[in-house]
Amino acid sequence: MKISKKYIDSFKGGLLINADCIEEMKYMDANIFDSCVIDPPYGIDFLGKKWDCFEAKEFQEWCTKWAIEVLRVLKPGGHILSFGFTRTYHRMVCGLENAGWEIRDTLAWINGKGYPKSKNLANEIDKLYGCSNRGHAVATASKLHPTTGLPLPSGEKLTKYQSRTKYSEGWEGWGTGLKPAMDLICLARKPLSENSLSENTLKWGTCGLNIDACRIPLDSEKDAITEQYEKQGRWPANVILDDDAGMLMNLQAGAPVSRFFYCAKPSDSEKNAGLEHLNKVRRDKGTGVMSKKMVQPQQNPHPTVKPVALLRFLCKLITPPNGVILDCFMGSGSCGIAARKEGFRYIGIELEKPFFETAKLRIEHWAKAA
Ligand SMILES: C[S@@+](CC[C@H](N)C(=O)[O-])C[C@H]1O[C@@H](n2cnc3c(N)ncnc32)[C@H](O)[C@@H]1O
């Protein structure tokens, strides 16, 4: 569908499109959106999803492709906020920069509920010598004895339980990864078309951040001194905390600190609002991977749902009142709910039909309740 300037001028509410965003954006007029808030694929082969499988350089090139299109359709001075993963974030940022964006900042959403994805080095060594993951000996294809490392006499089978082989000694307690505790968000701006910030603002309504709309409310007594300087609340920071991270910081400070915006990971009820009548998604308790046997349609099947409160904060920060937000990696529609709750107009694009349908139901549910 061709989205023209004329269409946007009379556009109200929201529009959801089931398509490849790079192709879709090619048909849009230039300079029509006020901001872009996105959570694109991280390029880490997440749960084997095809849209997330890239080699590092290929990922950067792909980011450049969508970043060029978003740059074209945003108004000069318009901002983008784009989530990224700690390991591949740099490629996304280079992709944005190569496309012509001016990188302005990095926001970190610090959250305490992630699980470390780490290999146990001692276990890995034991496996090499025929011992399974937890240090148990198994009847194995290995031809070596787990403790001596010598070839097994013919006919001998490893059925005895073995705690550790001698080769893993000294490697107990070594791993390969840290606990993931932050999501990064790149803040970038389309170059101005006018000679100054003021002229650009007057012509397009873009290029500034809405600081006052995002101020952090003061914590009455403790903030008495600050109050005379920042009556409307604290200046928003480039760090956002979840409740766990906030609690740790409070403990260290010995008193509640209210310097940052707080936002928890989304609850199941938030993810599934409007989808309660559908089948529940079954996930493996350990890995969180969804059961393949699940009957469609089902409740929110998206593996990387972001919290609506965080997206509301981000939408407010970079979008002028009544602005139109582009979200070209819509997923299950969290940003759509956030944008609409804040009174912005919203256009979301999603490639996968089941996610698109989920987004439609979630956003419609919000609209009915509003
Ligand atoms: C990280 S998820 C977004 C999740 C979203 N924040 C939410 O809360 O549900 C990225 C989404 O981008 C979609 N996607 C991947 N490539 C795409 C493309 N070329 N065009 C449109 N959507 C795409 C994926 O299907 C996936 O749903």
The ligand as an SDF file (V2000), in Angstrom:
LIG
                    3D

 27 29  0  0  0  0  0  0  0  0999 V2000
   12.1490   -8.3830   18.3010 C   0  0  0  0  0  0  0  0  0  0  0  0
   10.6610   -8.6500   17.5240 S   0  0  0  0  0  0  0  0  0  0  0  0
    9.6070   -7.3180   18.0610 C   0  0  0  0  0  0  0  0  0  0  0  0
    8.8070   -7.6640   19.2840 C   0  0  0  0  0  0  0  0  0  0  0  0
    7.9510   -6.5320   19.8020 C   0  0  0  0  0  0  0  0  0  0  0  0
    8.7700   -5.5360   20.4540 N   0  0  0  0  0  0  0  0  0  0  0  0
    6.8910   -7.0030   20.7930 C   0  0  0  0  0  0  0  0  0  0  0  0
    6.8440   -6.4720   21.9170 O   0  0  0  0  0  0  0  0  0  0  0  0
    6.1240   -7.9040   20.4570 O   0  0  0  0  0  0  0  0  0  0  0  0
   11.0480   -8.2850   15.8710 C   0  0  0  0  0  0  0  0  0  0  0  0
    9.9240   -8.5660   14.8950 C   0  0  0  0  0  0  0  0  0  0  0  0
   10.3200   -8.1340   13.5990 O   0  0  0  0  0  0  0  0  0  0  0  0
    9.7040   -8.9870   12.6440 C   0  0  0  0  0  0  0  0  0  0  0  0
   10.4580   -8.8670   11.3800 N   0  0  0  0  0  0  0  0  0  0  0  0
   11.6290   -9.4430   11.0370 C   0  0  0  0  0  0  0  0  0  0  0  0
   12.0070   -9.0600    9.8110 N   0  0  0  0  0  0  0  0  0  0  0  0
   11.0360   -8.2170    9.3510 C   0  0  0  0  0  0  0  0  0  0  0  0
   10.8550   -7.4820    8.1480 C   0  0  0  0  0  0  0  0  0  0  0  0
   11.7410   -7.5350    7.1630 N   0  0  0  0  0  0  0  0  0  0  0  0
    9.7410   -6.7050    8.0270 N   0  0  0  0  0  0  0  0  0  0  0  0
    8.8250   -6.6310    9.0270 C   0  0  0  0  0  0  0  0  0  0  0  0
    8.9470   -7.3180   10.1860 N   0  0  0  0  0  0  0  0  0  0  0  0
   10.0420   -8.0880   10.3560 C   0  0  0  0  0  0  0  0  0  0  0  0
    9.7760  -10.3650   13.2840 C   0  0  0  0  0  0  0  0  0  0  0  0
    8.8090  -11.2350   12.7340 O   0  0  0  0  0  0  0  0  0  0  0  0
    9.5570  -10.0420   14.7620 C   0  0  0  0  0  0  0  0  0  0  0  0
    8.2120  -10.2020   15.1120 O   0  0  0  0  0  0  0  0  0  0  0  0
  1  2  1  0
  2  3  1  0
  2 10  1  0
  3  4  1  0
  4  5  1  0
  5  6  1  0
  5  7  1  0
  7  8  2  0
  7  9  1  0
 10 11  1  0
 11 12  1  0
 11 26  1  0
 12 13  1  0
 13 14  1  0
 13 24  1  0
 14 15  1  0
 14 23  1  0
 15 16  2  0
 16 17  1  0
 17 18  1  0
 17 23  2  0
 18 19  1  0
 18 20  2  0
 20 21  1  0
 21 22  2  0
 22 23  1  0
 24 25  1  0
 24 26  1  0
 26 27  1  0
M  CHG  2   2   1   9  -1
M  END
$$$$
